[in-house]
Structure formats: C-alpha cells, structure tokens
Amino acid sequence: MKQKTIMKKIFKLLSIAILLFSFTIAAEAQVKHNKKERKEMMKQLHLTKQQKEQMKSFHKSTKKEREAIKNNTALTEQQKKAQVEQLRNEKRQKLNAILTPEQKEKMKEMKENKPRRGVTDMPNERTAK
C-alpha cells in the first residue's frame, strides 16, 4: 500500500518535471525563432551598416528596459502592462526614425503578408478581408 502511494508521488513529480522541461524548451525555441525572424526582416529591408548598428543597440536597450519593468516588484501587474505598452509605442517611434520611407513600406508589407502564429497552411486573416 505504501509502495503504491510512493510510486504515485514519484510519478507526479516526474510528470511535473517533464512538463516544466518542455515549457522551457518551447520558450527557448520561440526566442530563437524571433531572432531568426528579425534577422530575416533586417536582411530583406536592405539596411545600411549604420541602420544595423542602430537597430542592434535599440533592441538591446529595449530588452533591458522590458526586463527592468518585469522585475520591478514595486509595480502592480496592471502598471507593468501599461509601461510595457508605452515601451512598445516608443519602440515603434524609434524604429520609424531609423527606417527610410521605402523600408517602412516594405516592413508594413512584410508584416501584412506574415502568416499567423501557429498556423502554417491557412491564409493570413489580415489580408483575407
């Protein structure tokens, strides 16, 4: 009897460990995918060397700011969301300042034609309308 309950506990712990491990792997895969996607977009936009440098430092600083907001224990979840949204708006403005009008148009076109997340063979709902 005791052996069954011990086995059940071990099974539960192993299940939880496997689940956490799979979430970690999925999160890492998403980060790699985002980096790859960003590099591909930068390549297709034909950025100058100066623009590439600006984008790189821009992404680093934005990432640091987002982490600072996330780790700020003095803020409520609602305040964190508001600050992250403000950071996104600032990011869009900075990005617009870096890109030429042609590059902005190309990026807009690329985003509109980008498939939805998690769907591989369905039309993009943004362009289907």
N, C-alpha and C positions, 0 to 999 in steps of 0.2 A: 504494500500500500504506500509506504513512504517513498519507495523507489519510483512509483508512478508520478507522484507529485513532484519529486526532484527532477524527473525527466521532463515533465511538463514545463517546469520553471526554466530548465536549460533550453528547451525548445523555444519558449517565448523570448528568452534573452538572445538566442541566436537569430531568431526572426527579426527582432528589433535591430540587431547589429547589421544584418544583411540589408534591411530597409534603409537604414542611415547611410550605409556604404553606397547603395545605389543612388540615393539622392545626391550624395557628394559627387559621384561620377557624372551624373546628369548636369549638375551645376557647372562643373569644370568643362564639360563638353559645350555648354551654352556660351561660356566665356570665350572659348577657342573659336566657336562659330562666329560670335560677334566681332572678334578681332579680324578674322578672315574676311568677313563681310565688309568691314570698314576699310581694310587694305584694298580689297577689290574695287570698292567705290572710289577710293582715292586714286587708284590706277586709271579707272575709266574717266575720271574728271580731268586727267592730264594736268595735275597740279605742278606748279613750279617748285623748285627746291626750297625757296623761301616759304611758300604756302605749306609745304610738307612739314617744315620745321615749326611753323606757327600752329598747325593742326596738332602736331605731336605734343608740344608744350601745353596747348589748350586742353587736350584730352587728359593729360596728367593732372593739371591743376583742377579740372572739373571732377576727376575721380577722387582727388584728395578732399575737395570740398564736400562731395557727397558722403564720403566716409566719415568726415567730421560731424556732419549733420546726423548721420545714422548712429554714431557712437555718443552723441550728446545726451546724457541722461537727464539733463535739466528740462528737456523739451518733451511735450506730450506727442503722441503719435500723430495727432492732427497738425500740430505745429511742424513736425518733421516733414509731413506730406506737403504742407504749404511751402516750406523752404526748398524742398526738392523741386517742386513745380516752378518756383521762382528761379532756381538754378537752371532748369530746362529752358525757360524763356531767355535767360541771359546767354545760355549756350547757343540758342538759335540766332540771337542778335550778333554774337561774336562770329559765328560761322558765316552769316551773311556779310559781315565786314571783310572776311578773308577771301571769299569767293568772288569771281568775276560774274557779271550778269549771265554770260553763256554757261558758266559752270553751275550757277544756281538753277538755271532752266534744265540743264542736264540732270542734276541731282533730283529735282522735282519729278522729272520724267521717270527716273530710275526707281524712285520710291513708289510712284503710282503703279508701275509695272511689276513691282516686287510681289512674289506670292505671299499669301497669308501664312503666318506661323503655324507649323504643324500640318499644313495641307500641301500635298505635293502635286496632285493632278487635277485640282479644281481651279476654275478661273478666279482671278482676283476680284473680290466683291466691290472694290473701289472703282475698277474700270468696267465692271459688268453693267453698271447702271446707265 
